[in-house]
Amino acid sequence: MNSQIIEEYNHRPKNWFYYLLIFIVLLAVSIWSTSVVHYHGVSEHGALIAKNIFTGIFHPDTSLMFNLTETGLPYLLLQTFAIGLLGTLVGAIVAIPLSFLAATNLVPNWLAYLIRFVLMAIRTIPSFVYALLFIPVVGLGSSAGVMALGFESIGMIAKLFIEAIEDLDMGVIEAMDAAGATTFQKIRFGVLPQLLPDLYSILLYRLDMNLRDAAILGLVGAGGIGAPLSFAMSGYKWSAVGAILLGLLVLIILVELISSRIRKKLAKG
């Protein structure tokens, strides 16, 4: 028995050449990529700015943190969260019906691939560009941020939800069909129990991403905390920058903790 195992081991495929070739190609591409990166070192003025940045970040502006007006940090964080949440909901409302139309196990292939092409086209445009497109339409403010994040969310939510739909256990639906279940009963007791945990997990993941994107969209005037962060950085108000970054950190941690608990409950059923 041992001799047979040794013989099979000696006749195993020799793939080391392909692995070596892949390593050499990746190494060559990495070396070639460094040719466009030019590092000129840190000047004395730059070192002083870096010192001021870190000093300000670790000494946040408490007057901004506890300011309860519309210019204060709590209100800006709440607005950022609202933009991320509404953007996720808008994306989900559009993405879920399109996902069913793009699932090859539910509709003809030609229709599924047509919808997938549309979703791919939506997914190729970053939220930053969507914000620039919507600002002339709806004006500066949080509405543009919601619409930008909504369109950006459609592609990702649909892509992940399509995979969940195509992994459906069709045997359950066929058994319910054989038992004489109505279409509503098949959806209620056969489809939704399989899809809802995946859908909730996808939406929570997208919400986590949208909160970060909402902070960036403010840089172009799409609401949220991005604009005050940009003004503070351009004005060298590093204490204000530290307060804003600390607030964002707390917000992201809270959302992550809550979403992790929800995912655990979904996993346990």
C-alpha positions in Angstrom: 0.0 0.0 0.0 2.8 2.4 1.0 4.7 1.6 -2.2 1.6 2.4 -4.3 1.2 5.8 -2.6 4.8 6.6 -3.1 4.5 5.6 -6.8 1.4 7.8 -7.3 3.2 10.7 -5.5 6.2 10.3 -7.8 3.9 10.5 -10.8 2.1 13.7 -9.6 1.9 16.6 -12.1 5.0 18.7 -12.1 3.6 22.2 -12.1 6.6 24.0 -10.6 7.6 25.4 -14.0 4.2 27.1 -14.4 4.4 28.5 -10.9 7.9 29.8 -11.6 6.8 31.4 -14.9 3.8 33.1 -13.2 6.1 34.4 -10.4 8.6 35.8 -13.0 5.8 37.5 -14.9 4.3 39.1 -11.8 7.8 40.2 -10.6 8.5 41.7 -14.0 5.2 43.6 -14.1 5.8 44.9 -10.5 9.2 46.1 -11.4 7.9 47.8 -14.6 5.1 49.4 -12.6 7.6 51.1 -10.3 9.1 53.0 -13.3 6.2 55.5 -13.3 6.4 56.2 -9.5 8.8 59.0 -8.7 9.7 59.6 -5.1 11.5 62.9 -4.4 11.8 62.4 -0.6 10.4 64.5 2.2 11.4 68.1 2.4 11.9 70.1 5.6 8.6 71.9 5.0 6.8 68.7 4.3 8.1 67.1 7.5 6.8 70.1 9.5 3.3 69.8 7.8 3.3 66.1 8.6 4.1 66.8 12.3 1.3 69.4 12.4 -1.2 66.9 10.8 -0.5 64.2 13.4 -0.5 66.7 16.3 -3.9 68.0 15.2 -5.4 64.6 14.6 -4.4 63.4 18.1 -5.7 66.6 19.6 -9.2 66.9 18.1 -11.3 70.0 18.3 -13.8 69.3 21.2 -15.9 72.4 20.4 -16.7 70.9 17.0 -17.4 67.4 18.5 -20.0 68.7 21.0 -21.5 71.3 18.8 -25.2 70.4 18.4 -26.0 72.8 15.6 -26.1 72.0 11.9 -22.4 72.8 11.6 -21.5 70.5 14.4 -20.0 67.0 14.1 -23.0 65.1 15.4 -25.4 66.6 12.8 -22.9 66.0 10.0 -22.4 62.4 11.0 -26.1 61.9 11.2 -26.5 63.4 7.7 -23.7 61.2 6.4 -25.4 58.1 7.9 -28.7 59.1 6.4 -27.2 59.6 2.9 -25.6 56.2 3.1 -28.7 54.5 4.4 -31.1 56.1 1.8 -28.6 55.4 -1.0 -28.5 51.7 0.0 -32.3 51.5 0.0 -32.7 53.3 -3.3 -30.2 50.9 -4.9 -31.9 47.9 -3.4 -35.4 49.0 -4.6 -34.0 49.1 -8.2 -31.6 46.2 -8.0 -33.9 43.5 -6.6 -36.4 43.4 -9.5 -33.5 43.6 -12.0 -31.8 40.7 -10.2 -34.8 38.4 -10.8 -34.8 39.4 -14.5 -31.1 38.6 -14.8 -31.2 35.2 -13.2 -30.7 32.5 -15.8 -32.6 29.9 -13.8 -35.8 32.1 -13.9 -35.9 33.9 -17.2 -34.6 33.2 -20.8 -30.9 33.6 -21.3 -31.2 36.4 -23.8 -33.2 38.5 -21.3 -30.8 37.6 -18.4 -27.7 38.6 -20.4 -29.3 41.9 -21.6 -30.1 42.9 -18.0 -26.6 41.9 -16.9 -25.1 44.1 -19.5 -27.1 47.0 -18.3 -26.0 46.3 -14.7 -22.4 46.0 -15.8 -22.7 49.4 -17.5 -24.1 50.9 -14.3 -21.4 49.3 -12.2 -18.5 50.7 -14.2 -19.2 54.3 -13.3 -17.9 55.3 -9.8 -20.1 57.1 -7.3 -17.9 60.2 -7.6 -18.8 60.6 -11.2 -22.5 59.9 -10.5 -22.4 62.7 -7.9 -20.9 65.1 -10.5 -23.7 64.1 -12.9 -26.6 64.5 -10.4 -25.4 67.8 -8.8 -26.5 69.9 -11.9 -29.8 68.0 -11.9 -30.9 68.1 -8.2 -28.4 70.8 -7.0 -25.8 70.7 -4.3 -26.6 68.9 -1.1 -27.6 65.5 0.2 -30.1 64.6 -2.6 -27.2 64.4 -5.1 -25.3 62.1 -2.6 -28.3 59.8 -2.2 -28.9 59.5 -5.9 -25.2 58.9 -6.6 -24.9 56.2 -3.9 -28.2 54.7 -5.1 -27.0 54.2 -8.6 -23.6 53.0 -7.5 -25.3 50.4 -5.2 -27.5 49.0 -8.0 -24.7 47.2 -9.7 -23.1 45.6 -6.7 -26.4 44.6 -5.0 -27.7 43.1 -8.2 -24.5 41.2 -8.9 -24.4 39.5 -5.5 -28.2 38.9 -5.4 -28.2 37.3 -8.8 -25.7 34.7 -7.5 -28.0 34.0 -4.5 -31.0 33.6 -6.8 -29.1 31.2 -9.1 -28.1 29.1 -6.1 -31.8 28.6 -5.1 -32.8 25.0 -4.3 -35.3 24.5 -7.1 -36.3 21.1 -5.7 -38.2 22.8 -2.9 -40.2 24.9 -5.4 -40.8 21.9 -7.6 -42.1 19.9 -4.6 -44.4 22.8 -3.7 -45.6 22.9 -7.3 -46.4 19.2 -7.2 -48.3 19.7 -3.9 -50.5 22.2 -5.6 -49.1 25.4 -4.0 -50.1 28.7 -5.5 -47.5 31.1 -6.9 -47.8 33.3 -3.8 -47.2 30.3 -1.6 -44.2 29.2 -3.6 -42.7 32.7 -3.3 -43.6 33.1 0.4 -42.5 29.6 1.7 -40.1 28.4 -1.0 -38.2 31.4 -2.4 -38.1 34.1 0.3 -36.8 31.9 3.2 -33.8 31.0 1.0 -33.1 34.5 -0.3 -33.8 36.9 2.6 -30.7 36.0 4.7 -28.4 36.6 1.7 -30.3 39.8 0.8 -29.9 41.2 4.3 -26.2 40.4 4.4 -25.7 42.0 1.0 -27.5 45.2 2.1 -25.5 45.4 5.3 -22.3 45.1 3.4 -23.3 47.7 0.9 -24.4 50.1 3.7 -20.9 49.8 5.2 -19.4 50.7 1.9 -21.8 53.6 1.3 -21.0 55.2 4.6 -17.4 55.6 3.5 -18.4 56.8 0.1 -20.8 59.3 1.6 -17.9 61.0 3.4 -16.0 61.3 0.1 -19.0 62.6 -2.0 -19.2 65.7 0.2 -15.9 66.8 -1.4 -17.9 67.6 -4.5 -20.8 69.2 -2.7 -23.0 66.1 -2.4 -23.8 66.5 1.3 -22.4 64.8 4.3 -19.2 65.3 6.2 -16.9 65.4 3.2 -17.1 69.2 2.5 -16.3 70.2 6.1 -13.4 67.8 6.1 -12.1 69.3 2.8 -12.4 72.8 4.1 -10.6 71.9 7.3 -7.8 70.3 5.4 -7.4 73.1 2.9 -7.4 75.6 5.8 -4.8 73.6 7.8 -7.2 73.2 10.7 -5.8 69.8 11.7 -7.6 69.7 15.0 -10.9 69.9 13.2 -9.7 67.2 10.8 -8.9 65.1 13.8 -12.4 65.6 15.3 -14.0 64.7 12.0 -11.9 61.6 11.4 -12.6 60.5 15.0 -16.3 60.9 14.5 -16.2 58.9 11.3 -14.2 56.2 13.1 -16.8 55.9 15.8 -19.7 55.9 13.3 -18.1 53.1 11.2 -17.3 51.0 14.3 -20.9 51.3 15.6 -22.3 50.3 12.2 -19.9 47.4 12.0 -20.8 46.1 15.4 -24.5 46.3 14.8 -24.2 44.7 11.3 -22.0 41.9 12.7 -24.6 41.0 15.3 -27.3 41.0 12.7 -25.2 38.7 10.4 -24.7 36.3 13.3 -28.4 36.1 14.0 -29.1 35.5 10.3 -26.4 32.8 10.2 -28.0 31.0 13.2 -31.5 31.4 11.7 
